[in-house]
Amino acid sequence: MSLAFNLLNTTETGGRRAQMHLPHQTVETPVFMPVGTAGSVKAVPQDVLETLGAQIILGNTYHLYLRPGHEAIRRMGGLHRFISWPRAMLTDSGGFQVYSLTQLRKVTDEGVRFRSHLDGSGHFFTPEHSMDVQIALGADICMAFDECTEYPADRTRAEESLRLTMAWARRSLDHFRAHRDEVPWRDDFGDRGPHGQVHVRGVKGQTQKLFGIVQGGMYHDLRRESAERLVEMDFDGYAIGGLSVGEPRELTLEVIREVLPLLPKDKPRYVMGVGYPDEIEQYARMGVDMMDCVLPTRAARHGLLFTSEGRVNIKNKQYAEDQGPADPACGCVVCRRYSRAYLRHLIQCGEPLAGTLNTIHNLAYYLGIMNRVRADLAANVTAPEPVKP
C-alpha cells in the first residue's frame, strides 16, 4: 500500500498544505519533527509533547541499535510501544551517525564497518541491515541507507558518494519491500499498560513507508541525477540529505531550490537536519513538507531560547531580575508561568529543570511556526518577514 498523501492547497510561491496518512497518525504538513535520539526527545516527557502538538517525532537507528538493541525493542512490540508514543514516528537510517564517526569507520561498496562510540565494539551496517533494524523498530517512516557527503567535497568525492547512495537506495528498497510485513506492531495496541502507558494500534492494512534520500553534495547536476534516479525507483517519499554539514546557508537554499521541482508533487518532500526558525519557515513556504533538527532541544540545554524578538541567551546577567516571560508573544506553559529571572537561576544552578523548561519553550516556538505557516497557506496569505536568527 502506497503512502496516502492528500494535497489540500498550494500557493503561488510554491508552499503547499497536505495531509500525510501514516499508520499511527494523520500528519498535517508542513510539519516540524522533534528529534528523539534514543527514544526520548531530550528532557521532555511524551505527554508534554502531545500537549505541545507534536504530530511526529524521530528515533535514531544507530543509537537504538546500540542501546537497548533493535531485537529487544522488537520483542517489546516496537518503538511506539516501548516509549509509549501513540503518534507518528520516523527513524533515520543510521547513515548520518556513521558518517560522523570519521575516525571509527571504513566505507566499502558492501556497507560501513564502524566502531561503537560507546565501547569500541565493531559493527557492520549494510543497506539490508539498516532496513532490518528499522523494521524491528517499527516506525511509520523508515529512511534508505545513504552515504552522506561532507562539506566541502570535491567533485570526485561527491560522485563516489552519489554512486554508493544510489546503489544502497536500490538495495534498501528491495530488502524493505521483501520484509516490511515483519513490523512488530501488535493487535493489543490501544490498551493501557499497568502504569497507564499509552499503546496505540496502527491503522489496519497500513504498512511502514520508506523514503529515498537525495545526495550529490553542492553540485546541482549530481543532485538532479540523484533525484531523477530515486523517483524512478518509486519510493513513498523523498528527502534531501547532506545539508547542514557546514555549508553556507545560501548553498543550502540553492540545493533545495534545485531539487524540489524534481520531486513528485503527490509525495512528501523532506529536508533533513534543518534549521533555525526563519529557515524552517522559509523552506515550508517554498514547498518543503517535513523538517527536523536537534537545534531547539540542544540550544535549550545551553540556555539559548528562540523568541519572537530573536534569540535570548538566558544565562546573560541582564536577565537576573527580569520578571517578564521568555517571549512576551508566546503562550506556552513556560512563558505563562515562569520569568526570565527564574529560568536564568535554574540554568546558573545546574538544575535539570532548566533543560526541561527551556526545551518545552523552544519546541512550542518551532511547532507554533508550523501552525502559523499552515494557517497562512490555507488562507493563501503572504507572510511577513520572519524573525532573523
C-alpha positions in Angstrom: 0.0 0.0 0.0 1.5 3.3 -1.1 1.5 6.3 1.3 -1.7 8.3 1.2 -0.7 12.0 0.7 -3.6 14.4 0.1 -2.6 17.8 -1.2 -5.0 20.3 0.1 -3.9 23.5 -1.5 -0.8 25.3 -2.9 0.3 28.9 -3.2 1.9 30.9 -6.0 5.2 30.8 -4.1 5.2 27.0 -4.0 4.0 26.5 -0.5 1.7 23.6 0.0 -0.5 22.2 2.7 -1.3 18.5 2.8 -2.3 15.5 5.0 0.0 12.6 5.2 -1.9 9.5 6.4 0.5 7.3 8.3 -0.2 4.1 10.3 -0.3 5.9 13.7 -1.3 9.4 12.8 -2.6 11.7 10.0 0.1 14.3 9.9 -0.8 17.9 8.8 2.0 19.4 6.7 4.2 21.3 6.6 5.5 19.8 9.8 8.4 20.1 12.1 9.6 16.9 13.7 11.3 17.0 17.2 14.3 14.7 17.4 14.2 11.8 19.9 17.6 10.3 19.5 17.5 7.4 22.0 13.7 7.0 22.2 13.3 10.3 24.0 13.1 14.0 23.0 15.6 15.1 25.5 14.2 16.4 28.8 10.6 16.3 27.7 8.0 13.6 28.6 5.8 12.2 25.8 2.6 13.6 27.3 4.1 17.1 27.2 5.0 16.6 23.5 1.4 15.6 22.9 0.2 18.8 24.6 2.6 20.9 22.6 1.0 19.4 19.4 3.9 17.3 18.2 2.5 15.1 15.4 5.6 13.0 14.6 9.0 12.6 16.2 12.3 11.0 15.2 14.1 8.0 16.5 17.8 7.4 15.8 18.5 4.0 14.3 22.2 4.0 15.2 21.8 4.8 18.9 18.8 2.5 19.4 20.7 -0.3 17.6 23.5 0.1 20.2 21.2 0.6 23.2 18.9 -1.2 24.0 19.2 -3.1 20.7 16.6 -3.4 17.9 15.8 -7.0 18.7 14.9 -6.1 22.3 12.6 -3.4 21.1 11.1 -5.8 18.6 10.3 -8.2 21.4 8.6 -5.4 23.3 6.3 -4.6 20.4 8.3 -1.9 18.6 9.4 1.6 19.4 5.9 3.1 19.7 5.0 0.7 22.4 8.5 0.8 24.1 8.4 4.5 24.6 4.6 4.9 24.9 4.3 7.2 21.9 0.9 7.0 20.3 1.5 9.3 17.3 3.7 9.0 14.2 7.4 8.3 14.2 10.2 8.4 11.7 13.6 6.6 12.0 16.7 7.7 10.2 18.9 5.0 8.5 22.0 5.4 10.7 23.9 6.7 7.8 24.5 10.2 9.1 25.7 9.0 12.5 28.0 6.5 10.9 29.3 9.3 8.7 30.0 11.4 11.8 32.3 8.7 13.1 35.1 9.9 10.8 38.0 8.1 12.6 36.0 5.0 13.5 34.6 3.8 10.2 35.5 2.2 6.9 33.2 2.5 3.8 33.1 -0.1 1.1 30.6 -1.0 -1.6 29.0 -3.5 0.7 28.4 -1.2 3.6 30.1 0.6 6.5 32.2 -1.0 9.1 32.5 1.1 12.3 33.3 1.0 16.0 30.8 2.0 18.6 31.4 5.4 20.2 30.2 3.7 23.5 32.6 0.8 23.9 34.7 0.5 20.8 33.0 -2.7 19.7 32.9 -3.4 16.0 29.7 -3.3 13.8 28.9 -3.6 10.2 25.9 -1.7 8.6 24.7 -2.6 5.2 21.5 -1.2 3.5 19.8 -4.6 4.3 20.9 -4.4 7.9 19.7 -0.8 8.3 16.3 -1.9 6.9 16.1 -4.9 9.3 16.9 -2.6 12.3 14.3 -0.1 11.2 11.6 -2.7 10.5 12.3 -4.1 14.0 11.9 -0.6 15.5 8.6 -0.3 13.6 8.4 3.5 12.9 5.8 4.7 10.5 8.5 6.0 8.1 12.0 4.5 7.5 14.8 6.0 5.6 17.0 4.4 2.9 20.6 3.8 3.9 22.7 6.6 2.3 26.3 7.9 2.3 26.3 11.4 3.5 28.6 13.8 1.6 30.6 16.1 3.7 31.3 19.8 3.0 33.5 20.8 1.4 33.8 17.8 -1.0 35.4 17.9 -4.4 33.6 16.6 -7.4 35.3 13.2 -7.4 34.3 12.6 -3.8 30.7 13.8 -4.4 30.4 11.5 -7.4 31.7 8.5 -5.4 29.3 9.3 -2.6 26.4 9.5 -5.0 27.3 6.2 -6.6 27.2 4.5 -3.2 23.9 6.2 -2.2 22.2 5.2 -5.4 23.3 1.6 -5.1 22.4 1.5 -1.5 19.0 3.1 -2.2 18.1 0.2 -4.6 19.3 -2.4 -2.1 17.4 -0.7 0.7 14.2 -0.6 -1.3 14.4 -4.2 -2.5 15.0 -5.5 1.0 12.4 -3.3 2.6 9.7 -4.4 0.2 10.6 -8.0 0.8 10.5 -7.8 4.7 8.3 -4.9 5.8 5.5 -7.3 6.8 7.7 -8.3 9.7 7.0 -5.0 11.5 6.3 -5.8 15.2 3.0 -3.9 15.7 0.7 -5.8 18.0 -3.0 -6.2 18.0 -3.3 -5.1 21.6 -2.2 -1.5 20.8 -4.9 0.7 22.0 -4.8 -0.7 25.6 -3.1 1.0 28.5 -0.4 -0.8 30.4 -0.4 -1.4 34.1 1.2 2.0 34.8 -1.0 3.9 32.4 1.4 4.0 29.4 -0.4 4.6 26.1 -0.3 2.0 23.3 -1.9 2.8 20.0 -2.9 0.4 17.3 -1.7 1.1 13.8 -4.3 1.6 11.1 -5.4 -1.8 9.8 -3.9 -2.7 6.5 -1.2 0.1 6.7 2.4 -0.7 6.4 5.7 1.1 7.1 6.8 3.6 4.5 10.3 4.1 3.0 11.8 7.4 1.8 14.8 7.8 -0.5 17.5 10.4 0.2 18.8 12.8 -2.5 22.6 13.3 -2.2 25.2 14.8 -4.5 27.0 17.4 -2.4 26.7 21.0 -3.7 26.8 20.0 -7.3 23.5 20.7 -9.0 23.8 18.2 -11.8 24.6 15.5 -9.3 21.6 16.4 -7.2 19.4 16.3 -10.3 20.8 12.9 -11.2 20.2 11.6 -7.7 16.6 12.9 -7.6 15.7 11.6 -11.0 17.1 8.1 -10.3 15.3 7.9 -6.9 12.0 9.0 -8.4 12.3 6.2 -11.0 12.7 3.7 -8.0 9.3 4.9 -6.7 9.8 5.5 -3.0 6.9 6.5 -0.7 8.6 9.9 -0.2 11.8 11.8 -0.8 14.3 13.5 1.4 17.1 16.0 0.6 20.1 14.9 2.7 23.6 16.1 3.0 22.7 19.6 4.2 23.6 21.4 7.4 27.0 19.8 7.3 28.9 23.1 7.4 27.9 24.7 4.1 26.9 28.4 3.9 23.1 28.9 4.2 23.0 30.3 0.6 24.2 26.9 -0.7 21.6 25.1 1.4 18.9 27.2 -0.2 20.3 26.7 -3.7 20.2 22.9 -3.3 16.6 22.9 -2.0 15.5 25.2 -4.9 17.2 22.9 -7.4 15.8 19.6 -6.1 12.2 20.5 -5.0 10.8 20.8 -8.6 12.3 17.4 -9.5 10.3 15.6 -6.8 6.8 14.2 -7.3 4.1 16.7 -6.3 1.9 13.8 -4.9 4.5 12.6 -2.4 6.1 14.1 0.8 9.2 16.2 0.5 11.5 16.2 3.5 14.6 18.3 4.1 16.8 16.7 6.8 18.6 18.4 9.6 17.4 22.0 9.3 17.4 24.5 10.8 16.9 27.9 12.6 13.3 29.2 13.0 13.5 31.6 10.0 14.9 28.8 7.9 12.2 26.3 8.6 9.6 28.9 7.8 11.2 29.9 4.6 11.6 26.3 3.4 8.0 25.4 4.4 6.7 28.4 2.3 8.8 27.1 -0.6 7.1 23.7 -0.6 9.0 21.5 1.9 6.6 19.3 3.8 8.8 17.9 6.6 11.8 19.1 8.5 13.7 18.0 11.6 16.5 19.5 13.7 18.2 19.0 17.1 18.7 22.7 17.3 15.7 23.7 19.5 16.4 21.0 22.1 20.2 21.3 22.0 20.2 25.1 22.2 17.7 24.9 25.1 20.1 22.8 27.2 22.7 25.5 26.8 20.3 28.3 27.7 19.5 29.6 24.2 15.9 30.4 23.7 14.2 31.2 20.4 11.6 34.0 20.6 9.5 36.4 18.5 12.1 39.1 19.5 15.1 36.9 18.3 17.5 34.7 20.3 17.7 35.1 24.1 20.7 33.7 25.9 19.0 33.3 29.2 22.4 32.9 31.0 23.1 36.6 30.5 23.3 38.7 33.6 20.8 41.2 32.2 18.0 38.7 32.9 18.9 38.2 36.6 15.9 40.2 37.8 13.8 40.2 34.7 10.3 39.2 35.7 9.0 39.1 32.2 8.4 35.8 30.3 10.9 34.3 27.9 8.8 35.5 25.0 6.0 38.1 25.6 4.3 36.8 22.4 4.4 33.1 23.4 1.5 31.4 25.1 3.3 28.2 26.0 3.1 26.9 29.6 6.7 28.1 30.3 6.0 31.7 29.2 2.7 31.8 31.0 4.2 30.7 34.3 7.9 31.4 34.7 10.0 34.5 34.5 13.3 35.0 32.7 14.9 35.6 36.1 13.8 32.1 37.2 14.9 30.4 34.0 18.3 32.1 34.4 18.5 31.0 38.1 17.8 27.4 37.1 20.5 27.1 34.5 23.0 29.0 36.6 22.4 26.4 39.4 22.7 23.5 37.1 19.1 22.4 37.8 17.8 19.7 35.4 14.5 21.6 35.3 16.3 24.3 33.3 16.7 22.0 30.3 13.1 20.8 30.5 11.5 24.2 30.7 13.8 25.7 28.0 13.2 22.8 25.7 9.4 23.0 26.1 9.5 26.6 25.2 11.8 26.1 22.1 9.7 23.3 20.8 6.5 25.3 21.4 8.1 28.1 19.4 9.1 25.8 16.5 5.8 24.0 16.4 4.0 27.3 16.6 5.8 28.5 13.5 4.4 25.5 11.6 0.9 26.1 12.9 1.1 29.7 11.6 2.5 28.6 8.3 -0.2 26.0 7.7 -2.8 28.6 8.6 -1.3 31.1 6.2 -1.1 28.5 3.4 -4.7 27.5 3.9 -5.7 31.2 3.5 -3.1 31.9 0.8 -1.7 34.7 2.9 1.6 36.2 2.2 3.6 36.1 5.5 5.6 39.0 7.0 9.4 38.7 7.1 10.3 36.1 9.7 12.4 37.0 12.7 16.1 36.7 11.8 18.3 34.4 13.9 
